[in-house]
Amino acid sequence: DCKHYLRDFGKEVPCFSVPYSAIGKPDKYKIRSYPGKSFAWSGGGADTLLGINKINPEETVYIVEGEVDYLTMKEYGFSNVLSVPNGAPMKVSNNAIDPTEDSKFKFLAESIDILKLVKKFVIATDGDSPGTILGEELARRLGRSRCWKVNFPVAATEKDANAYLTVHGSTEFIDLVNKATPWPIAG
């Protein structure tokens, strides 16, 4: 819906922007190239979850890894969706959960009051290694007993919500999300 200069391309390219809104804070916009995958932030990087200002904590909350997956989930009837602002980490953290020591997950601390009210999260992060790490870190911080998992294949062509939908179609996509399994709990 716009053109924006992105350093990765060295020129203005077609983009869309996604507003990250938090109650009581000015909106920040993530600008994403399309086609292609490059990003920029307007107003600085977001420290909140995409969609946090619109969720109903009394219903199941779905968490995905990116804006395109967020839009895919919304388009196919999953209205109570959140996306992390900066994708997946490359490694499991050193067990830090305190926001002053855990800046990668500051967006959870910023929304903790509403997230505490949620009874069930369905984590639909990518099926690749970084997505698996992100899912584990989210479940650890939100409480594994409240988390369920969508099991996307590892194959790059179907590793996330949008890719799976593209390969398998809407019926199979909706069915896979609805078949989320409880997060494994030790003992």
ABEGO torsion letter per residue (X at the ends): XBBBBBAAAGBBBBBBBBBBBBBGBBBBBBBBBOBEBBBBBBGEBBABBBGAAABBAABBBBBBABAAAAAAAAAAGBABBBBBAAEBBABBBAGBABAAABAAAAAAAAAAAAAAABABBBBBBBABAAAAAAAAAAAAAAEAAABBBBBBBABAAAABAAAAAAAAEAAAAAAAAAABBBBBBBX
